[in-house]
Amino acid sequence: PTIFVMAIRMIVAEDHEVTRLAIMAHLDSIPLEVIAQTSTGAETLEKVASLSPELLLLDIRFPDMDGFEILKKLHEADSSPRVAVVSTFENPTYVARSIVWGADDYLTKGLPTRDFKAALERFGAGQSPYPDTIYSRIRELLSRRRDRGTLQGASLTYREYQLLRHVALGLSNHEITLSLQISIETVKEHVQNI
């Protein structure tokens, strides 16, 4: 009997055509079917809604909205694709915000070709990112309950240390509530205590 391997359906959302074509070139040997390419945030949201892809490669910057706004809207949707953010910026705040809003990976455009392609293969196969990636390091930092050291003269609770890490990464109070699954009032109280 013949075994058919179904390609995983994906949308590539990138506003720069040259970058989009370079990403597409990396996908030629991976069993992923690009069902749409988009160059604006509105177009990306429309295509995700109408085509129901399993995966989305999402840039952070678009002319009409940023990738975080797109992630927020996808987060609010009943069903959304797995998302890998692809950005020029290896900014810890961007990575943390991507994680909070549900991104499954964060790839930088400056990665060596071999590493970028390997990350796309892992993402397409539903595997977690390698532990040494910025995504994995920030994800671990956000979920860490205890710190190895303490701040000089500070007597903070474990939760306050955890919240302080979120604040240091530039997350808003609303993003902190999503990440830690606590109320906005609790976030404000912890910030005041800190």
C-alpha positions, 0 to 999 in steps of 0.5 A, spaced: 500 500 500 502 507 498 503 511 504 501 518 503 504 524 507 500 530 508 504 536 508 502 541 514 499 547 511 502 554 513 502 561 512 508 565 511 506 572 513 512 577 512 511 584 509 518 584 505 518 580 499 525 579 499 525 576 506 519 572 504 522 569 498 528 567 502 524 564 507 520 560 502 527 558 499 528 554 506 522 551 506 523 547 499 525 540 503 521 541 509 514 537 508 510 544 509 505 546 504 505 554 504 497 555 502 498 563 503 503 569 503 501 575 506 504 582 507 499 586 512 496 584 518 489 585 516 491 580 510 494 575 515 488 575 520 483 574 514 487 568 511 488 565 517 480 565 518 479 563 511 484 558 510 485 555 517 492 553 517 496 549 522 502 553 522 503 561 521 510 564 520 509 571 523 513 577 522 513 582 528 512 589 524 507 590 518 505 597 515 498 596 518 499 593 525 504 589 529 505 582 530 503 582 537 496 585 535 496 579 531 498 574 536 493 577 541 487 577 536 489 569 534 489 568 542 482 570 543 480 566 537 477 559 538 482 556 534 488 558 531 495 555 528 501 554 532 505 560 531 513 561 530 515 569 530 520 571 525 524 577 527 530 581 525 530 583 533 533 578 538 529 583 543 528 579 550 521 583 551 519 581 544 520 574 545 517 575 552 511 578 549 511 573 543 510 567 549 505 571 553 501 571 547 501 564 545 507 563 540 510 557 540 517 559 537 521 565 536 526 565 530 531 571 528 532 572 521 540 573 523 540 565 524 545 561 520 541 558 514 542 551 517 540 553 524 534 557 521 532 551 517 533 546 523 528 550 527 523 550 521 523 543 521 522 542 528 517 547 528 513 544 522 514 537 526 511 540 532 517 539 536 519 544 542 525 549 540 532 547 542 533 549 550 539 553 548 534 558 544 532 565 546 525 563 546 527 557 551 531 561 555 526 566 556 520 561 557 524 558 562 525 565 566 518 567 565 516 560 569 521 560 574 518 560 581 525 561 585 531 565 583 538 562 585 540 569 588 537 574 592 537 582 591 541 586 596 537 588 602 530 586 599 525 581 602 521 579 596 516 573 596 517 568 590 511 570 586 514 578 587 521 575 584 517 572 578 513 578 577 519 582 577 522 578 572 516 580 568 516 587 569 524 587 567 522 584 561 518 590 559 511 586 560 505 590 561 500 588 567 495 585 562 501 581 559 503 579 566 496 577 568 496 572 562 503 569 563 502 568 571 494 567 571 493 572 576 488 578 576 490 585 574 489 587 582 494 582 584 499 584 579 498 591 581 499 589 589 505 585 587 508 591 584 506 596 589 510 591 594 516 591 590 
